[in-house]
Amino acid sequence: MKIRKIAGLFLLAPLTLCAACAGGVQHMEIRTNWYRNTFLGDDIRGTRETLEYEVTMPSAEEGGSAEHNGLTAEYTGGVYTMSLKNATIELDNAVKEEGYVLETSLSIDVRFTYGGQTSAALHDVVTSRVEFRSAGENLKPVYSTKTAHTHVPNDVPSSLETSYAEYHYTYEVEYDDGLTLAAVTFTDHLAGSNGKVPEPVKSEVDIEGKSTFLDNEQILFALRGVNLLSAPVFRTLDPTMGTVQEVSLRQSTTEVNEAVHASFEQNGEPFSAESIAAYECAIGYRNNIGQERTIVFAKTTDPNENVYRNVPLRIEYPILRSLGKLRYTLKKATFNDK
């Protein structure tokens, strides 16, 4: 699996974490803050939740647009959804239990401009599915898959045609019950063009360790159940390098009042809020290498009546080649009444 190929798969991921700025061995305490009643624990029956985000590129004044080696990009029409439900999942030893299934979908258009020429609108789609156990089992991942069809800006273009590259592939991970081994399958669908059948590349990664382990596709969800002021540390599989890395918050979490106008549907009754008490945190790479991702989570309003379920209200992360950033803004949330 080549790094340059797999990098394109995660360009539009709202959260891909590879390394931490702090070490240490610890198990994170995860609370079920995604429910109205945060004390439900492993009572996950009837779980249903859908979050919908508008994905935009802020103005140049806000750092949303920039130029790299004469190349600029414009992202428009972005929609990101994240759906959670309970389901029967099968562990590595064929034992079945009630767990979670989290599915995401991102759809967005991009146009690249170079040398005074602009490309036609290119449509990017990224989908994922991850299955994991209950909070009582530290949300241990069982299986995850991610498929992306994206167009990625190149580093040193010489023409509009060479200013971007197309990627289309699937990254799949199966975990053993003890979280000691990850079986990875990478399929480059473009290699299967012209009637050829793409050959998956398979590998195994040793992920054994003592601290909490999370799959990349569940990190954004899992952080909803963590005390962000406690500087949580956990491990994940770095998909670009095929190694396990520690992850932590780059900067101290700050309390903010997020100005939003999001419509929520709860038991079919919509309501809105102009400002929500929240935590803002930044996540980056080891030794402050690379640009940081910013996430704003709604605070727990009341452990017994947690109105906003600690949802991510806003997510911002840099575009590859320092071409700016994308902003995910929560527009609609549908919760069950648990």
Disulfide bonds with the S-S distance in Angstrom:
none
